[in-house]
């Protein structure tokens, strides 16, 4: 019942016999409004991807990160045990 009220499931319950009738999703995907919503969501997603790519580039070009990566690699090689 809560899922029906919250519109997670589109259904009705017959009060007489308690039968549940499941219906198709009422949201229409072929309207101009839905097209604009999808377009807006895609633009937001692309903005997030650009931000992530910029952050990744900043990290890769940061000399401190490079130094830490090199130190980590050197320590891994030094501590490598051929016979565990």
C-alpha positions as CSV (number, residue, x, y, z in Angstrom):
1,X,0.0,0.0,0.0
2,X,2.7,2.6,0.8
3,X,4.4,1.9,-2.6
4,X,1.1,2.6,-4.4
5,X,0.6,5.9,-2.4
6,X,4.1,7.0,-3.1
7,X,3.7,6.2,-6.8
8,X,6.5,3.7,-6.9
9,X,4.0,1.2,-8.2
10,X,1.0,2.3,-10.3
11,X,-1.9,0.2,-9.1
12,X,-5.4,0.4,-7.6
13,X,-7.0,-1.8,-5.0
14,X,-10.6,-2.9,-5.4
15,X,-12.3,-2.1,-2.1
16,X,-14.9,-4.9,-2.4
17,X,-12.7,-7.9,-3.1
18,X,-9.2,-6.6,-2.3
19,X,-7.9,-7.3,-5.8
20,X,-4.9,-5.3,-7.0
21,X,-4.8,-4.0,-10.5
22,X,-1.3,-3.0,-11.7
23,X,-1.3,-0.2,-14.3
24,X,1.3,1.1,-16.7
25,X,3.5,3.9,-15.6
26,X,1.5,7.1,-16.1
27,X,4.6,9.2,-17.0
28,X,4.8,9.9,-20.7
29,X,8.2,10.0,-22.4
30,X,7.1,11.4,-25.7
31,X,6.3,15.0,-24.6
32,X,8.3,18.2,-25.1
33,X,8.5,18.5,-21.4
34,X,10.1,15.1,-21.0
35,X,12.5,15.9,-23.8
36,X,13.6,19.1,-22.1
37,X,14.0,17.3,-18.8
38,X,16.2,14.6,-20.4
39,X,18.2,17.3,-22.2
40,X,18.7,19.1,-18.9
41,X,19.7,15.9,-17.1
42,X,22.2,15.1,-19.8
43,X,23.7,18.6,-19.7
44,X,24.1,18.3,-15.9
45,X,25.8,14.9,-16.4
46,X,28.1,16.3,-19.0
47,X,29.1,19.2,-16.6
48,X,29.9,16.7,-13.9
49,X,32.0,14.7,-16.3
50,X,33.9,17.8,-17.3
51,X,34.5,18.7,-13.6
52,X,35.8,15.1,-12.9
53,X,38.1,15.2,-16.0
54,X,39.5,18.6,-14.9
55,X,40.1,17.3,-11.3
56,X,41.8,14.2,-12.7
57,X,44.0,16.4,-14.9
58,X,44.9,18.7,-12.0
59,X,45.8,15.7,-9.9
60,X,48.0,14.2,-12.6
61,X,49.8,17.4,-13.3
62,X,50.4,18.2,-9.6
63,X,54.1,17.6,-8.9
64,X,53.3,16.6,-5.3
65,X,51.1,13.8,-6.4
66,X,53.7,12.6,-8.8
67,X,56.3,12.7,-6.0
68,X,54.0,10.7,-3.7
69,X,53.4,8.1,-6.5
70,X,57.1,7.8,-7.1
71,X,57.8,7.3,-3.4
72,X,55.0,4.7,-3.1
73,X,56.4,2.8,-6.1
74,X,60.0,2.9,-4.7
75,X,58.8,1.6,-1.3
76,X,56.8,-1.1,-3.0
77,X,59.9,-2.3,-4.9
78,X,62.1,-2.1,-1.8
79,X,59.6,-4.1,0.2
80,X,58.9,-6.7,-2.5
81,X,59.5,-10.1,-1.1
82,X,60.5,-12.7,-3.8
83,X,59.9,-15.6,-1.4
84,X,56.8,-14.9,0.7
